[in-house]
């Protein structure tokens, strides 16, 4: 199946939040466990990994849901208004509306943080039409607004964020993007690495040792916060942050397939 075939599908739109943010969703019908994609900061559902998942799901007759956070891709809203809490609210709304039965949640970078937060939120609910079969986390970045951004910013950058409310951060992936005071301060409501994280399902972590954005030590810190049983951390020695090379995609799909088969057996 080609990338063209994967992108021919038109998105559905739902409204989330009191301000009715218009969220674009592509949901592929199929069997269980389904796949639920959570993309990274300033990325969208047309990225290499998201399309590879969709193609794999089509070839294996599995359900697959991917979407764009507000301010990303085909969804409405402005990126500068985004916070972890807003994007978590959207993630939970899409999961609740489009997913049925057990799901393998695949989170990349910021999506890894949101996947962990979603798992915690689902555990607190009495009933849900969908459940977690497992998590596949790719260069996961829990607490990145604090641990990987704020703590590493110079006094000058911190001062600009606090006084102007925003700083344009240079990016090796394209145009500079805004880091807002709201993103930093609201992110503190969702920090996870200070205590144990019980997600209640198998976890597979893929981490590049050459990642300039999320150091491998961050993935180790996360793994130590997860339960010891059924958590596998794979460090790819020559891997970067995106982990979008063919061999990286193959590792991601193998992890999805492994959790999927265990989910069907349970």
C-alpha positions in Angstrom: 0.0 0.0 0.0 1.4 3.4 -1.0 1.6 6.6 1.0 -0.8 8.1 -1.5 -3.4 5.4 -0.6 -2.9 6.1 3.0 -3.5 9.8 2.7 -6.5 9.6 0.4 -8.8 9.2 3.4 -10.6 12.5 4.3 -10.5 13.5 7.9 -13.5 13.7 10.2 -13.8 16.7 12.5 -14.9 16.9 16.1 -15.1 19.9 18.5 -13.3 19.7 21.8 -13.3 22.0 24.9 -15.3 25.0 25.9 -13.8 26.9 23.1 -14.9 24.2 20.5 -11.4 23.5 19.0 -11.9 21.8 15.6 -9.8 18.6 15.7 -9.1 16.6 12.5 -9.2 12.8 12.9 -8.5 9.9 10.5 -10.0 6.7 11.7 -9.5 3.4 9.9 -11.9 0.6 10.7 -10.5 -2.8 11.5 -9.8 -5.5 14.1 -8.5 -5.4 17.6 -6.2 -4.3 19.2 -6.5 -1.0 17.4 -3.7 1.5 17.0 -3.9 5.0 18.4 -1.2 7.5 17.3 -0.1 10.4 19.4 2.4 12.7 17.5 5.1 15.0 18.7 5.4 18.7 19.4 4.8 20.7 16.2 4.3 17.5 14.1 1.2 16.1 12.4 -0.6 12.9 11.4 1.0 12.9 7.9 4.5 12.2 9.2 6.5 9.1 8.2 5.8 7.1 11.4 2.1 7.9 11.4 1.6 6.9 7.8 3.7 3.7 8.3 1.4 2.7 11.2 -1.7 3.4 9.1 -0.3 1.3 6.2 0.6 -1.5 8.6 -2.9 -1.4 10.1 -4.5 -1.6 6.7 -2.3 -4.6 5.7 -3.2 -6.4 8.9 -6.9 -5.4 9.1 -6.4 -3.5 12.3 -8.2 -0.3 13.4 -6.0 2.8 13.4 -6.8 6.3 14.7 -4.6 9.3 14.2 -5.3 13.0 14.6 -3.8 16.5 14.8 -3.7 18.4 18.0 -5.1 22.0 17.9 -2.7 24.3 16.2 -1.2 21.4 14.2 -1.8 20.0 10.7 -5.4 20.1 9.6 -6.9 20.9 13.0 -8.1 24.4 13.9 -6.6 26.8 16.4 -3.2 28.4 16.8 -0.1 26.6 17.9 0.9 29.4 20.2 -2.3 28.7 22.3 -1.3 25.1 22.9 -0.5 23.6 26.3 -0.1 20.0 27.5 -3.5 20.1 29.2 -5.3 21.3 26.0 -3.6 18.6 23.9 -4.3 15.9 26.6 -8.0 16.9 26.6 -8.1 16.5 22.8 -6.3 13.2 23.0 -8.7 11.8 25.5 -11.7 13.1 23.5 -10.5 11.5 20.3 -9.7 8.2 22.1 -13.1 8.1 23.7 -15.1 8.9 20.6 -13.2 6.8 18.0 -11.7 3.9 19.8 -13.4 0.6 20.8 -11.9 -2.3 22.7 -8.2 -2.8 23.5 -5.8 -0.3 21.9 -2.0 -0.1 21.4 -1.2 3.6 22.0 1.9 4.8 20.1 3.4 8.1 21.3 6.3 9.9 19.7 8.3 12.5 21.7 5.6 14.7 23.3 3.1 12.1 22.3 4.9 9.7 24.7 4.2 12.1 27.5 0.6 12.4 26.4 0.3 8.6 26.1 1.4 8.2 29.8 -1.0 10.9 30.9 -3.8 9.3 28.9 -3.1 6.0 30.5 -3.4 7.6 33.9 -6.6 9.3 33.0 -8.2 6.1 31.6 -7.2 4.3 34.8 -9.2 6.8 36.9 -12.4 6.3 34.9 -14.9 3.8 36.0 -16.0 2.9 32.4 -14.7 3.3 29.0 -15.5 1.7 25.7 -11.8 1.4 24.9 -8.9 0.1 27.0 -5.1 -0.1 26.8 -3.4 -3.2 25.4 0.0 -1.5 25.7 2.1 1.5 25.0 4.9 2.0 22.4 6.9 5.1 23.2 9.3 6.5 20.7 11.9 9.0 22.1 9.3 9.7 24.9 9.6 13.2 26.4 7.6 13.3 29.6 8.0 16.5 31.5 9.9 18.0 28.6 8.6 21.5 29.2 10.3 21.6 32.5 13.2 19.0 32.3 14.3 19.5 28.7 13.2 23.1 28.1 12.9 25.4 31.2 15.8 23.8 33.2 18.1 24.2 30.2 17.2 27.7 29.1 19.6 30.5 29.8 18.6 33.3 32.2 18.1 35.6 29.1 15.6 33.2 27.5 13.7 32.6 30.8 13.4 36.4 31.2 12.1 36.8 27.7 9.5 34.1 28.2 8.4 35.6 31.6 8.2 39.2 30.4 7.1 38.8 26.7 5.1 35.6 27.2 6.8 33.9 24.3 10.3 33.1 22.9 10.9 31.9 19.3 13.1 28.8 19.6 15.3 28.0 16.7 14.7 24.6 15.2 16.9 22.3 13.1 13.7 20.9 11.5 12.5 24.2 10.0 11.2 27.6 11.1 11.6 28.8 14.7 8.6 27.9 16.8 7.1 29.7 19.8 7.7 28.5 23.4 5.1 30.3 25.5 4.9 31.1 29.2 1.6 29.3 29.3 3.2 26.1 27.8 5.8 26.1 30.5 3.6 27.0 33.5 0.7 24.8 32.5 3.0 21.9 31.9 3.9 21.8 35.6 0.4 20.5 36.3 1.3 17.3 34.4 4.8 16.3 35.5 5.3 12.6 36.0 8.9 11.8 36.7 8.8 12.7 40.3 7.1 9.5 41.3 6.2 6.0 40.2 4.1 5.7 37.0 1.6 2.8 36.9 0.1 2.5 33.5 -1.3 -1.0 34.0 -0.1 -2.4 30.6 3.0 -3.5 28.7 5.4 -0.7 27.6 8.0 -0.7 24.8 10.4 2.2 24.6 12.5 3.0 21.5 15.3 5.6 22.1 18.1 6.9 19.9 21.4 7.3 21.6 22.2 10.2 19.2 19.0 12.0 20.0 19.8 15.8 20.4 16.4 16.7 21.7 15.6 13.9 24.2 18.8 12.4 25.7 18.9 8.7 26.3 19.2 9.4 30.0 15.7 10.8 29.9 14.3 7.4 28.6 16.2 5.6 31.4 14.7 7.9 34.0 11.3 7.1 32.6 11.9 3.4 32.6 12.9 3.5 36.3 9.6 5.1 37.1 7.6 2.3 35.4 6.7 -1.0 36.9 9.6 -3.6 36.5 7.4 -6.2 34.8 6.9 -6.1 31.0 8.8 -2.8 30.3 11.4 -3.1 27.5 13.7 -0.2 26.7 15.6 -0.5 23.4 18.5 1.9 22.8 19.4 2.4 19.1 23.0 3.4 19.1 23.0 5.4 15.9 19.4 6.6 16.2 18.4 10.3 16.2 15.2 11.9 17.6 12.8 11.2 14.8 13.6 7.5 14.4 12.0 7.6 11.0 14.6 5.5 9.0 13.3 2.2 7.5 15.1 0.2 10.2 13.5 2.4 12.9 10.1 2.1 11.4 10.6 -1.7 11.4 11.4 -1.7 15.1 8.3 0.4 15.9 6.1 -1.9 13.9 7.7 -5.0 15.6 6.9 -3.5 19.0 3.3 -2.8 18.0 2.9 -6.3 16.6 4.4 -7.8 19.8 2.0 -5.9 22.1 -0.9 -6.6 19.7 -0.4 -10.3 19.8 -0.1 -10.3 23.6 -3.2 -8.1 23.8 -5.2 -10.6 21.7 -4.0 -13.5 23.8 -5.0 -11.9 27.1 
